[in-house]
Amino acid sequence: MAVDNDEAGREFCQKLSDKGVQISQDLPLLQGLETKSDWNDIVKRQKELSLRDLIQSAQTKVIRDHPPPKREHALEL
């Protein structure tokens, strides 16, 4: 079962377990001092990271494929 890692989610899993229902819990990990973790927040963070990585790799490819013109500096004497 994938439930939020909060008091309600943990109680839900415990109640099922108390009734003899065999479940495999999949709770999102708590970060730092968090007391709850929500799967929706995990998915949103992952999408943000994926989009950020996609944009960064696209920018790198554009710069690699179309480098800015090189400017030569010459001093006239």
C-alpha positions, 0 to 999 in steps of 0.5 A: 500500500502506498499511503502518506507517511503521516499519523493517519496513514500509519494508523490506517496501516496499523488497523489493517495489520491488526485485522490480519490483512497482510500489506506491504507498506510503501511510505514516503521517507521523512526528511530531517525533522519532518513528522509527515510526508505526502506522496503528492509532494514527492511526485511534484518535487520529482517533476520539478527536478526532471524539468530542471534537468531537462532545461539544463541539458537543453541549454548545454546542447545549444551552447555546444552545438552553437557556440558563441563567436570567438572574439580575438583581441589584438592590440595595435602598436 
